[in-house]
Amino acid sequence: MPKILIIDDEKSIRNTLKEILEYENYAVDQAEDGPSGLDMLIKNKYDVVLCDIKMPKMDGLEVLSRAQELAPDAAFIMISAHGSIDTAVDATKKGAYDFLQKPPDLNRLLVTVRNALDRTKLVTETKTLKKKIAKSSEMVGTSPALEQVRKAIAKVAPTDARVLITGPNGAGKEMVARQLHEQSSRAHGPMIEVNCAAIPSELIESELFGHEKGSFTSAVKQRIGKFEQAHGGTLFLDEIGDMSLSAQAKVLRALQENKITRVGGEKEITVDVRVLAATNKNLQQEIAERNFREDLYHRLSVILIQVPALNDRRDDIGDLVQKFLDDIARDYGNKPKTVSPEALSYLKSLDWRGNIRELRNVVERLVIMSDDTITDADAKLYSGK
């Protein structure tokens, strides 16, 4: 049941609002002044707060400011009999969800509360999703090879240095990029990912830099590119070894000048972006074969991080299998299955050319095809080896 706190020095207003909201099946608490309301915010979790502006001891705007630290997820709806446009604007700037005049119109009040609850729910779901994404990007294992990668991330992440992440497909290059972003000062900003190998060469420039309306046949409206979307955050260029030479030239300019120009446009747009790149190719060989620009390589590879193949970190297979068993059980809504020591030993002995991605697929197949415990026979029958 959604919880609402009413902070108002007028008892009659508090009681009226409480009666209306409880009739709508909301759980409602009351506070007679700002300090009492803040105490209740510390002790309880509220979805929405209805707060008067003109109160003794502490006015509503001060309560709002302090609540941003104490209960940042609660949606504040400010109410006042002395409302004005300036007051409403000031309240909104300080973080209020909305502003209502006393006495509030019943329909307006209920609609505003419902909308504020939707906003609170969305904020909660977003935070949960971010935690889930962060957990999914954790690098599992304690092998020396992985520890070297962790140490490199810890040193490099706090800086704005560009990083080139190399390693075979499925080894976890994207996880390294996510860790670099999440441990950086840009973690509050967006992380935008671009798979350069999945975008046709004739569209990659539009994807990265955006385009103006009418710049080509299908450009029916203006489009913001990935560089602009990543402003203030991180841009991850995956499989950069597959990028066309013309796009490479524009990326090089963007890295040199921190400016981009949309396809079909003339205006230069300043962007503040940290660029991370990854590839499974030998870029030195690609340079020798004139498939990759050497100057771009040096721009991107301020720091090089080599992600080891799974065959080079077999000691981590047990931890990875357990993580996948837990993840798959959560996704399916089931109890995690166990794996016998013999089955785990067999999995460790296999050749994992597809790396972590292949191991995850095999574990999911074993979960589906096996009983409560994955046996050695199951592993041999369903591993596909």
Residue pairs with C-beta under 8 A, 6 or more apart in sequence:
1 25
1 26
1 27
2 26
2 27
2 47
2 48
2 117
3 26
3 27
3 28
3 29
3 44
3 45
3 46
3 47
3 48
4 21
4 26
4 27
4 28
4 29
4 46
4 47
4 48
4 49
4 50
4 113
5 28
5 29
5 30
5 31
5 37
5 40
5 41
5 44
5 46
5 48
5 49
5 50
5 74
6 14
6 17
6 18
6 21
6 28
6 29
6 30
6 31
6 49
6 50
6 51
7 30
7 31
7 33
7 34
7 36
7 37
7 49
7 50
7 51
7 52
7 55
7 60
7 63
8 14
8 17
8 30
8 32
8 50
8 51
8 52
8 55
8 79
9 32
9 33
9 52
9 55
9 56
10 52
11 32
13 52
13 102
13 103
14 30
14 32
17 28
17 50
17 104
17 109
18 28
18 30
20 106
20 109
20 110
21 28
21 113
22 28
24 110
24 113
26 113
29 40
29 44
29 46
31 37
31 39
31 40
33 55
33 56
33 57
33 58
34 55
34 57
34 58
34 59
34 60
34 62
34 63
35 57
35 58
37 49
37 51
37 63
38 63
38 66
38 67
38 70
40 46
41 49
41 67
41 70
41 71
41 74
42 70
42 71
45 71
45 73
45 74
46 71
46 74
47 74
47 75
47 116
47 117
47 120
47 121
48 74
48 75
48 76
48 77
48 97
48 113
48 116
48 117
48 120
49 67
49 71
49 74
49 75
49 76
49 77
50 77
50 79
50 113
51 60
51 63
51 64
51 76
51 77
51 78
51 79
52 60
52 78
52 79
52 80
52 102
53 59
53 60
53 61
53 78
53 79
53 80
53 82
53 83
53 87
53 91
54 60
54 80
54 81
54 82
55 63
60 78
60 80
60 91
61 78
61 90
61 91
61 94
64 76
64 78
64 91
64 94
64 95
64 96
65 94
65 95
67 74
67 76
68 94
68 95
73 120
73 123
73 124
73 127
74 120
75 97
75 116
75 117
75 119
75 120
76 91
76 95
76 96
76 97
77 96
77 97
77 98
77 99
77 100
77 112
77 113
77 116
78 88
78 91
78 96
78 98
78 99
78 100
79 99
79 100
79 101
79 102
79 104
80 87
80 99
80 101
80 102
81 101
81 102
81 103
83 99
83 100
83 101
83 102
87 99
88 99
91 99
92 98
92 99
97 112
97 115
97 116
97 119
98 112
98 115
98 116
100 108
100 109
100 112
133 178
134 178
134 182
136 327
137 174
137 175
137 178
137 179
137 182
138 175
139 146
139 149
139 150
139 172
139 175
139 176
139 179
140 316
140 319
140 320
140 323
141 313
141 315
141 316
141 319
141 320
142 315
142 316
142 319
143 308
143 313
143 314
143 315
143 316
145 308
145 312
145 313
146 308
146 313
146 316
149 176
149 305
149 306
149 307
149 308
152 303
152 305
153 176
153 179
153 180
153 183
153 305
154 183
156 163
156 180
156 303
156 305
157 179
157 180
157 181
157 182
157 183
157 184
158 183
158 184
158 185
159 184
160 184
160 186
160 274
161 302
161 303
162 255
162 274
162 275
162 276
162 277
162 299
162 300
162 301
162 302
162 303
163 177
163 180
163 276
163 277
163 302
163 303
163 304
163 305
164 277
164 278
164 279
164 283
164 297
164 300
164 301
164 302
164 303
164 304
164 305
165 173
165 176
165 177
165 276
165 277
165 278
165 279
165 305
165 307
166 173
166 278
166 279
166 280
166 283
166 304
166 305
166 306
166 307
167 173
167 278
167 280
167 306
167 307
167 308
167 309
168 280
168 307
168 309
168 355
169 280
169 354
169 355
169 357
170 310
170 354
170 355
170 356
170 357
170 358
171 307
171 308
171 309
171 310
171 355
171 356
172 307
172 355
172 356
173 238
173 278
173 280
173 307
174 193
174 236
174 238
174 278
176 278
176 305
176 307
177 191
177 193
177 234
177 236
177 238
177 276
177 278
178 191
180 234
180 276
181 187
181 191
181 233
181 234
181 236
181 276
184 234
184 274
186 232
186 233
186 234
186 274
189 230
189 231
189 232
189 233
189 234
190 229
190 230
190 232
190 233
190 234
191 230
191 233
191 234
191 236
192 226
192 229
192 230
192 233
192 234
192 235
192 236
193 236
193 238
194 207
194 208
194 226
194 235
194 236
194 237
194 238
195 238
195 239
196 204
196 237
196 238
196 239
196 240
196 241
196 242
196 243
196 247
197 238
197 239
197 242
198 239
199 207
201 244
201 246
201 247
204 243
204 244
204 247
205 246
205 247
205 250
205 263
206 216
206 219
206 223
206 225
206 263
207 225
207 226
208 225
208 226
208 227
208 247
208 250
208 251
208 260
209 225
209 227
209 250
209 254
209 260
209 261
209 262
209 263
210 222
210 223
210 224
210 225
210 227
210 228
210 260
210 262
210 263
211 219
211 222
211 223
211 225
211 262
211 263
211 264
211 265
212 219
212 222
212 262
212 263
212 264
212 265
213 219
213 220
213 221
213 222
214 264
215 262
215 263
215 264
215 265
216 263
216 264
219 263
219 264
222 262
223 262
225 260
225 262
226 235
227 235
227 254
227 260
227 271
227 273
228 260
228 269
228 271
230 271
230 273
231 271
231 272
231 273
232 272
232 273
233 273
233 274
234 273
234 274
234 275
234 276
235 273
235 274
235 275
235 276
236 276
236 277
236 278
237 243
237 251
237 275
237 276
237 277
237 278
238 277
238 278
239 278
239 279
239 280
240 277
240 278
240 279
240 300
241 279
241 280
241 281
241 283
241 286
241 291
241 292
242 279
242 281
243 251
245 291
245 293
248 292
248 293
248 296
249 293
250 260
251 296
252 293
252 295
252 296
252 299
253 259
253 260
254 260
254 271
255 275
255 296
255 299
255 300
256 299
258 270
258 271
258 272
258 273
259 268
259 269
259 270
259 271
260 268
260 269
260 271
261 267
261 268
261 269
262 269
275 300
277 300
283 292
283 297
283 301
284 297
286 292
287 293
287 294
287 297
309 352
309 355
310 316
310 317
310 352
310 355
310 356
310 358
310 359
311 351
311 352
311 353
314 348
317 344
317 347
317 348
317 359
318 344
318 348
320 356
320 359
320 360
321 339
321 344
321 347
321 359
321 363
322 339
324 359
324 360
324 363
324 364
325 336
325 337
325 338
325 339
325 363
325 367
326 336
328 336
328 363
328 364
328 367
329 335
329 336
329 337
329 367
332 367
337 366
337 367
337 370
337 372
337 373
337 374
338 372
338 373
338 374
339 347
339 366
339 373
339 374
339 379
340 373
340 374
340 375
340 376
342 375
342 376
342 379
343 366
343 374
343 375
343 376
343 378
343 379
345 376
346 376
346 379
346 380
346 383
347 359
347 362
347 379
347 383
350 383
350 385
351 385
352 358
352 359
354 361
362 382
362 383
362 384
365 382
365 383
365 384
366 374
366 378
366 379
366 382
366 383
367 374
369 378
369 381
369 382
370 378
370 382
